[in-house]
Amino acid sequence: MLTKFEVVSTEHGPDTGIEFASRDEITALQTKRAMNSLRHAYYNVPHYRRVFTEHGVHPDDFKELSDLALFPFTDKNDLRAEYPFGMFAVGEQHIARIHASSGTTGLPTVVGYTRNDIEVWSDLMARSLRAGGVRPGDKVQVTFGYGLFTGGLGAHYGVEKLGATAIPTSGGMTERQIQILNDFKPDAIMGTPSYMLNLLDRIRAEGQDPRECSLRVGIFGSEPWTEGMRHELEAGFGIDATDIYGLSEIMGPGVAQECIETKDGLTMWEDHFYPEIVDPQTGKPLPDGEFGELVITTLTKEAFPVVRYRTHDITRLLPGTARSMRRLERISARNDDMIILRGVNCFPSQFEEIIVEDNRLRPRYQCVLDRAGRMDQLTLRVEAAPGVSESQRADAEAQLKAHIKNRIGLTVQVSIEDEVDLGDGKAKRLVDNRPKN
């Protein structure tokens, strides 16, 4: 290790003044921490020392936040190339915990945390929970998966740090989830929005009214979701539902959180993460208010500092409202989920925007790509709302095909089904069955 990382004060605690600081105060703190984090990455992670040198930059070139654009991006392939521990900036004896992605599209990305990293993460999750309406003393049912996935344990530690009670049900076992919901009477629930819709359906199928449950708030994330899904979950359970954002490569859940007072996008915890929006094609930084790819630099990570990580999430930065830190617009698309079909570029979320306009359909859907002869084709599998007749399904199918043709410019196949199985974890919106060669 070439230099010791100077830990900058992290304002432990979920309800700190920094959430309401002036823009000048936030910028000054970000500048100080970014300079420290760049030096930490350069001197302690061989990958960063190499790529900084290749790009002709040094941490001393950083004077102000706009100078971050001088430094190279980091992407998932960089992390996989250093599998498993090559991106760690501290010795393995200082690692308190290891998490990893699922690795479904290649080697998993492995992330390490020091004890201080875990403490900061817990604080930010507690801050997020409080912003989302959870209060000390509440009982919180955590349906995110536990294990190497960051969701369950990240939420769990935040619940405990806030002074609430964690009910660690993890994912799946829906009948058990319903029993615990009925018997333990939690005040809040956390999970993926697609699984919450599944839970809603199962409760109704058992003859119960979900609105009579004890829940007051729900904090949902780990996958893109829409306002239509929010309205269905809020009306179905009789709750306030807010969005949480995170990714394992940066920390886990708790990077940004929607505030219950406004429900107008995710407040980015800018004292620990510096966000940029860049053009997905050129990598050029874009001004606040313009849509592009979210890029994040960690400002306080000890074990795993990350410089300009390309998230592939499409969003934009907006001014703060409930908090003074900037907001991310709801993330509804990823540029690596882009579908190119017969020369037309589109995202699964564009189909969802049309689906939610029809109350005969549920916002549970999947895009399936196949190849018929020499031509690619897309089949949109959509779940029917309960009680919809066969004739209503046929009419909904025809209308959906027509709306997609008129608004997106694509001819697709539509299959209206009783149930579209998206799994108990992150909803898999895109299935590509086309030959790989």
N, C-alpha and C positions, 0 to 999 in steps of 0.2 A: 504494500500500500504506500503510495507516494506522498499523500498528504492527508491530514485528518479533516473530516467533514465537520464544518462548524454548524452546529444545530442552531437555527434561528428560532426564536420563541414561537411556539405554535398556538398560543392562546387556548390551552386546554379548556374544555367546557362547551356545552352545546348552545349557549345563549350569550355569546360574547359581543362586545361593542363593534367588532370589525364588520359584522353583518350590515351595520348601518353607518359605516365610515364614509367620509367624503371620497369622491373619485381621486382626488390628489393623494389622500392617505393610502388608498388601495394601490395606486400606481407606484408610490414610493416603496411600499412593502414588497410588491411584486418585483420591482427592479432589484432591490437588495437580495431577495431570495433567488431570483433567476441567475444573477451573477454568481452566487454561492453554489447553486445547483450545477451550472455549467462547469465550474472549476472541479466540483466533486466528480462529475461524470468523466471529465477529461483526464484527471489524474488517477482515477481508480478503476476505470473500465477500459480495457485495451481497445474494444471496438470503437468507442468514442474518440480515443486518442488517435486511432488510425484514420477514421473518416473525417475528423476535423482537419487533420493534417492534409489529407487528400483534397479537401475543399479549400485549403489555404486559409483556414480560420483558427483562431485561438480564443479561449475565454476572455483574454484581455481586450479583444476587439469589441466586446459587449459593453456599451455605455448606457444604452436606453432600450426600452422594450422593442422598439422597431428594429433593433439590431439582431433580434432573434432570426429574422429572415435571412441573415447571412449564413446560418448554420444548416447543415443537412437534415433532411427528414429521417425519422426512424419508422420502419414498418414491420409488420408481422414476420416477414421473411428474415429480417435482421435478427429478430429474437430467436427464431427457429434455428438459424445458422449457428447461434451460440448455445444451443441446447446442451446440457440442461442449465448450467450455472454460470455461463460465460458473461452474462450481463450484470452479475452481482457486483456491487461496489464495496462490499465489506467481506471479510473472511467468513467462511461457513460457520465458524464458532460463534459469530454474532447474529446468525439468523435464528429468529424465534419461530417463524412459521413459513411454510411453502404452500403456495396455491398454484394451480395450472389450469389452462383452458382444456376443453374436451379433446382437442386434437383430431376432430372429425375430418378436417381437410388437410391433414399433415401432422408433423410433430406438434405436440402441445407446446404452448408458450408457458414457461415456468417463471414465476414471480416470487421473490423473497421479501420478507419483512423483518426488520429489527423490532425489538420491544417498543421502541419509541414510535416506529411506523404503525404498529398495532394500536398504540394509544391514540395517535393522531386519527387513524381510521375510525376508531370507536367514537371519538369526539365528533367527527364529521357525520357519521351515521346518526348519532344522537341529535346533532343539529338538524339533520335532514328530517328525522322523525318528528321533531318538534315543529318544524316548518310545515310538515304535512298533517299536523293536527293531533299527534300522539302526545300524551301528557304523562308526567311521572305518576306511578300508581296504576296506569292502564295495564291490561293484559293484552299481549300481542301474539297472534297466531302466525308463525313464520312458515309459509309453505314453499319458500325457495329451497332448492336442494342444498344439502350439506355435503361436506367432503372437499375435494379439490376445487370444485366450483366455488367462487367467492361469495355467491349470493346469500346462502344460509348463515354462515358464520359471520359475515359482514353485518347482516341485519341483526343477528343475535347479540353481538357485542355492543351494537348501538342501542338496542333496547335496554340492555342491562346498564349501560353508561347513563342513559337518560333517567334511570330510576324506575323504569317500567318492568313488567314481568314477561319474560319470554316463554312462549309455548312452542318448542322446536319440533313441529310436526314434519318438517321437510316436505318433499314433493310426493305426489301420488297418494295411494291408499285413500281414495275419495270417500268411501263409506266411513273410514276412521276420521277423516277430516270433519265430516258432517256431525259425527257423534261428539267430537271435541267441541265443535262450534255450539252444539246444543247444550252440552253438559258443563263446559268450562266457562262459557259466556264471555268470550274475549271482547274487548272494546275496539280492537283494530286487527286488521289482517294484512299480510304482505305476500305477494306472489306475482306470477306472470299474469297479465290480463286475459290471455287465452285460457289459462287454467281456471281463473276465476269465473269466466263465462261457463266453462264446463261444470264447475261446482254449482253455479246458479241453476243450470239445467237439472242436475242430479237432485238438488234439494226439491225443486218443483216436482220432479218425477216421483218423489217419495210422498207427495201430497202435502208438503209443508209450504208455508209462505215465507220466502227468504227475508221479506221486510219485517218480519216479527223477530228476527234474530237480534242478538245483543250488539252487533257491530255498529260503530259510529263512523269510523273512517277506514279507508283502504289505501295502501300505498303500493302501486303496481309498476313493474318495469321489467327489464332484462330482454325486452323485445319491443319493436315499434307498435304503437296502437293509436287509435284515432278518437276524435271527439264523439263519434257515434258509439264506439265501445264504452267510452266514459259514461255517456248518458244511459246506456243500457245497464251498466254495472251500478250506477248511482240509483237509478229507478228500481232496479231489481232487488238490491239489498237495502235500499233506504239509507245510503251512506254518502259521505263526501269522498271522492276518489281523486288522488293526485299521482303524478308521474315522478319516478325516481330514475336517475341515470348513473351509469358507471360502467367500467370495463376493467377486466382483470389486469390488463397490461398497465393500467394507470394506477389503480388501487383496488377497485371492486365497486359495489354500489356505494352511493354517497358522494360522487363527484359533483352532482347537481341534483336539485330537488325542487319540485313545484311547490309553491306556498299556498296553503289552504285559503288564505284571504283573497287571493286573486285568481288562481288557477289559469294563469296566462303564460305558461312556459316555465322552463326549469332555471331556477337561480343557480348560476355557476359559482361554486365556492372558490372565488378568485384569489383568496389569500393562500391557497395551496396548489392551484392549477391555473396556468396561463393559457387561455384559449385563443386560437386564431381560426379564421375562415379563409380557405384558399381555393383557388380555381382547381377543380379535380384534374384537369388536363395539363395545365401549365405549372401548377404549384405556386402561382403568384398570390400573395396575400390580398384579400378583398376587404373593403370597408365594412363597418358594422351596418347591418340591414340588408346586405346582399347574401343570397343563398350560395353555399359552396360546401366544401368538405371541412369538417371539424378536425383541427390539429391541436394537440394538447402537450404542453411541457409541464412536468411536475416541478414544484418549487420547494418541497420539503422532504422528499423521499430520501431515506438513508440507504437502504439495502438495494434499491432498484430505481435509480434516477432515470427518467426517460425524457429525451430531448425531441421535441417536435414530432410526436407520434401521430401518424395518419390513421384516424379512426375509421375512415370510409363512411362515416355517418353524414348525411346531408342535412344541413340546418342553417340558421343564421343567428347572429348576435344582436340582441335588442337591449335597450336601456333597462336598468333596474326599476322595479315598481314596489313590491312589498319589501324588498331589501335593496340596498344601494348597488349591490353587485349586478353585473349584466346577466341577462337571461338568454337561454337557448330556446329557440322555437321548438315545439315538439318534433322529435326526430321520427320521421315517417318513412324514410328511405335510406338505403345504403348504396353507394355507387358500385360496390362489388356484387349487388343483387340486381343490377340493371339487366333487363331483358332486351336483346336486340332480335327482333322478329321481322323478317322480310323488310329490313332497312329502317324499321321504326324502333326508336329507343323508348322504353317505358319501365316503370317500377311497379312491383306488386301493390304498393300503396295507392296507385292511381286506380286500380280496379276496386280497391276497398272503398274509395271515395264514392264510387257509383253504387256499390253493393248496399252501403248503409242508407242510401236514399229510399230503398224499397223495404217496407216493414214486413214483407213476406219472406225476407231473407235475413240470415244472421251474419254478423261480421266474422264468421269462421270460414276461411276459404284457403285454397291452395292452388298455385299455378304449376301445372305439369307440362313440361316441354318434351315433345317426342319428334321423331322424324318419320314422315310418311313418304317413302320413295326418296326423292331428292329435296323435298320441302320440309322445313320445320313447321310444326304446328303447336299451338298452345291450347290446353284444355283447362278451363277455370272451374274447379270443383267448389261448390258453394253449399253451405248448410241451410236447409229450409227452416223457417221459424215454426215453432210448435203449432199444430192444428191446421197447417196450410194444406188445402186439397190438391189432388193431382191436376185439376184444371188450372188452379191458381199457380201451381209450379210451372206448368207449361207456358202460361202467360208471362210469368216472371222471367223464365229462361229466354223467351223471345225478346222481351223488353231489354234485358241485360245485354244480350248480344247486340241489339240495335244501338243502345247507348254507348257501348264500347266502340263500336264502329264509327259512330258520329263524333265522339269526343276524343278518342285516342287515335282513331284511324286504323284499327286492326280488326280483322275478322278472326274470331276465336270460337272454339267449341265451349259450351257451357253445360255443366252437369249439376243439377240441383239434387242434393242427396239428403237423406235423413240425418246423417252425421258425417262430419269431416274430422277424422282423427288427426289432431296436430300434436299428440303426445302430451305428457305431463310437465315437460320443461319448456324451453323456448319453442315457440311455434315455428315450424318449418314451412315458410310461405312459398318457397320455390323448390321444385323437384325437377332436375334436368336428366331425363332419360335418353338424351341424344347420344349417339356413338361418339367416343372421344377422339376418333381419328377419321 
